[in-house]
Amino acid sequence: MEITYKIIATDGKEYGPVNLEQLQGWINEGRIASDTQLLRSDINEWRPASSFAEISLMMAGGSSTPALTSSTSASSGADVSPELFELEKRVKSGGSWYYWVAALSLVNSVMAFSGGGGGFVIGLSVTQFMDAMLSADGGVMKGVGLALGVLAAGVFALFGVFACKRHVWAFIVGMLFYGLDTILTVRAEQWLGLAFHGWVLFSLFIGTRAAMQINALSKSR
């Protein structure tokens, strides 16, 4: 079944559904911008046009448009998506790990501030070290530890925002910081945490490759 699209234009009205070729015409006419809300039939969720790889390529000046169709696999029943769609999924999947690291690191800092024990191994080891060290002094230092934890979580959340938008630098810099954090995990002999760190780094690497491939395809068109 052919994938179709709907848009919400600048007049606030909904237009469509149209196929990808007709959508290309709307882009050429200037009716669609990067922030135009768009609904694709296989996702059923309104998103900015720039979040769709095939549309980003067309906006970048691509003359040919990939045929975006879905069919049912006889063996699994899953939808078969085009290469660009799969690459985009890998980017989103990899970039989303920054949000998980940020959120769980923040939870760890809040637990340390409140005096609770334990923590999530997937969070940042550096914030756990700082929380443990500063919490021992009590009082104001516990607040400092929480503030540093919030700051670190915010930085990783920003990495997630830019990574999901296919900014390769966000993947690379974030991997560097998380790699350094992995060294702290090894020194603390937190082997379960090390396993999770390794999996996250691998997922980020997959996301980085996908972002680089999409960007390369965009430049070549």
C-alpha positions as CSV (number, residue, x, y, z in Angstrom):
1,M,0.0,0.0,0.0
2,E,1.3,3.4,-1.0
3,I,2.4,5.8,1.8
4,T,0.4,9.1,1.8
5,Y,0.9,12.4,3.5
6,K,-1.2,15.2,5.0
7,I,0.0,18.7,6.0
8,I,-1.2,21.6,8.1
9,A,-0.6,24.7,5.9
10,T,0.1,28.2,7.1
11,D,-3.6,29.0,6.9
12,G,-4.2,26.3,9.6
13,K,-6.1,24.0,7.3
14,E,-5.4,20.4,6.6
15,Y,-4.5,19.3,3.1
16,G,-4.1,15.8,1.7
17,P,-3.7,12.9,1.6
18,V,-1.2,13.0,-1.3
19,N,1.6,10.7,-2.4
20,L,5.3,11.5,-2.3
21,E,5.4,12.7,-5.9
22,Q,2.6,15.2,-5.2
23,L,4.3,16.2,-2.0
24,Q,7.4,17.1,-4.0
25,G,5.3,19.5,-6.0
26,W,4.1,21.2,-2.9
27,I,7.7,21.5,-1.7
28,N,8.7,23.1,-5.1
29,E,5.8,25.5,-4.7
30,G,7.1,26.6,-1.3
31,R,4.0,25.3,0.5
32,I,6.1,23.1,2.9
33,A,8.8,24.4,5.3
34,S,10.9,22.4,7.7
35,D,8.6,23.1,10.6
36,T,5.4,22.3,8.7
37,Q,3.3,19.7,10.6
38,L,3.0,16.6,8.5
39,L,1.2,13.3,9.0
40,R,2.5,10.2,7.3
41,S,0.0,7.3,6.9
42,D,2.3,4.6,8.3
43,I,3.1,6.5,11.5
44,N,-0.2,8.3,12.2
45,E,1.5,11.0,14.3
46,W,1.9,14.7,13.4
47,R,5.6,15.7,13.1
48,P,7.7,18.5,11.6
49,A,8.5,17.9,8.0
50,S,12.2,18.0,8.7
51,S,11.9,14.9,10.9
52,F,11.2,12.7,7.9
53,A,14.4,11.7,6.0
54,E,12.8,11.5,2.6
55,I,11.4,15.0,2.9
56,S,14.6,16.4,4.2
57,L,16.3,15.1,1.1
58,M,13.7,16.7,-1.2
59,M,14.0,20.0,0.7
60,A,17.8,19.8,0.2
61,G,17.3,19.9,-3.5
62,G,17.1,16.2,-4.4
63,S,15.6,15.8,-7.9
64,S,14.6,12.2,-7.5
65,T,12.2,11.0,-4.8
66,P,12.5,7.5,-3.3
67,A,9.3,5.4,-3.7
68,L,8.0,5.0,-0.1
69,T,5.8,2.0,0.1
70,S,4.9,-0.6,2.7
71,S,4.2,-4.3,2.1
72,T,3.5,-7.2,4.3
73,S,6.3,-9.7,4.8
74,A,5.1,-13.2,4.4
75,S,7.4,-14.5,7.1
76,S,7.0,-11.8,9.8
77,G,4.1,-9.7,8.9
78,A,6.2,-6.5,9.4
79,D,6.2,-3.5,7.2
80,V,9.1,-3.3,4.8
81,S,10.5,0.3,4.9
82,P,12.9,2.0,2.6
83,E,16.5,2.4,3.4
84,L,16.2,6.0,4.4
85,F,13.4,5.3,6.8
86,E,15.4,2.6,8.5
87,L,18.4,4.9,8.8
88,E,16.2,7.5,10.4
89,K,15.0,5.0,12.9
90,R,18.5,4.1,13.8
91,V,19.3,7.8,14.4
92,K,16.3,8.2,16.6
93,S,17.0,5.0,18.5
94,G,20.7,6.0,19.1
95,G,19.9,9.6,20.0
96,S,17.2,8.6,22.5
97,W,19.8,6.9,24.7
98,Y,21.0,10.4,25.7
99,Y,17.6,11.1,27.1
100,W,17.7,7.9,29.1
101,V,21.2,8.6,30.5
102,A,20.1,12.2,31.4
103,A,16.9,11.1,33.1
104,L,18.3,8.3,35.1
105,S,21.4,10.3,36.1
106,L,19.0,13.0,37.4
107,V,17.1,10.4,39.3
108,N,20.3,9.2,40.9
109,S,21.2,12.7,42.0
110,V,17.8,13.3,43.5
111,M,18.0,10.0,45.4
112,A,21.4,10.9,46.7
113,F,20.2,14.4,47.8
114,S,17.2,12.9,49.6
115,G,19.4,10.3,51.3
116,G,18.0,7.3,49.5
117,G,20.3,4.4,48.6
118,G,20.9,2.7,45.3
119,G,20.8,4.1,41.8
120,F,20.6,3.2,38.2
121,V,23.7,1.7,36.6
122,I,22.9,3.2,33.2
123,G,23.2,6.7,34.6
124,L,26.5,8.7,34.7
125,S,29.1,7.3,37.1
126,V,30.7,10.7,37.5
127,T,27.5,12.2,39.0
128,Q,27.3,9.2,41.4
129,F,30.8,9.8,42.5
130,M,30.2,13.5,43.0
131,D,26.9,12.9,44.8
132,A,28.6,10.4,47.2
133,M,31.5,12.7,47.9
134,L,29.5,15.8,48.4
135,S,26.7,14.1,50.3
136,A,29.2,13.0,52.9
137,D,29.7,16.6,53.9
138,G,26.0,17.2,54.1
139,G,24.2,20.6,54.1
140,V,25.0,22.9,51.3
141,M,27.3,20.4,49.6
142,K,24.4,18.0,49.0
143,G,22.7,20.9,47.1
144,V,25.8,21.5,45.1
145,G,25.9,17.8,44.2
146,L,22.3,18.0,43.0
147,A,23.0,21.1,41.0
148,L,25.9,19.4,39.2
149,G,23.8,16.4,38.6
150,V,21.0,18.6,37.0
151,L,23.7,20.3,34.9
152,A,25.1,17.0,33.6
153,A,21.7,15.6,32.9
154,G,20.8,18.8,30.9
155,V,24.0,18.5,28.8
156,F,23.2,15.0,27.9
157,A,19.6,15.9,27.1
158,L,20.9,18.5,24.7
159,F,23.1,15.9,23.1
160,G,19.9,13.9,22.5
161,V,18.0,16.8,20.9
162,F,20.8,17.5,18.4
163,A,21.6,13.8,17.8
164,C,18.0,13.1,16.9
165,K,18.2,15.9,14.4
166,R,21.1,14.0,12.7
167,H,23.9,16.3,14.0
168,V,26.9,14.0,13.9
169,W,28.9,16.2,16.3
170,A,26.4,15.6,19.1
171,F,26.8,11.8,18.7
172,I,30.6,12.1,18.7
173,V,31.0,14.5,21.6
174,G,28.4,12.6,23.6
175,M,30.1,9.3,23.0
176,L,33.4,10.9,24.1
177,F,31.9,12.1,27.4
178,Y,30.1,8.8,28.0
179,G,33.3,6.9,27.1
180,L,35.2,8.8,29.8
181,D,32.4,8.0,32.2
182,T,32.9,4.4,31.3
183,I,36.5,4.6,32.5
184,L,35.2,5.7,35.9
185,T,32.8,2.8,35.9
186,V,35.7,0.4,35.3
187,R,37.7,1.9,38.1
188,A,34.8,1.6,40.4
189,E,34.5,-2.1,39.4
190,Q,30.8,-1.7,38.6
191,W,30.6,-4.5,36.1
192,L,26.9,-4.4,35.5
193,G,27.2,-0.7,34.9
194,L,30.1,-1.4,32.5
195,A,27.9,-3.8,30.5
196,F,25.2,-1.1,30.2
197,H,27.7,1.5,29.3
198,G,29.1,-0.7,26.5
199,W,25.6,-1.3,25.1
200,V,24.8,2.4,25.1
201,L,28.1,3.2,23.4
202,F,27.4,0.6,20.7
203,S,23.9,2.0,20.2
204,L,25.3,5.5,19.9
205,F,27.8,4.3,17.3
206,I,25.0,2.7,15.2
207,G,23.2,6.1,15.4
208,T,26.3,8.0,14.4
209,R,26.8,5.8,11.3
210,A,23.2,6.2,10.3
211,A,23.3,10.0,10.7
212,M,26.5,10.2,8.6
213,Q,24.9,8.0,5.9
214,I,21.8,10.2,5.7
215,N,23.8,13.4,5.6
216,A,26.0,11.9,2.9
217,L,22.9,11.0,0.8
218,S,21.5,14.5,1.3
219,K,24.7,16.1,0.0
220,S,24.9,13.8,-3.0
221,R,21.5,14.8,-4.3
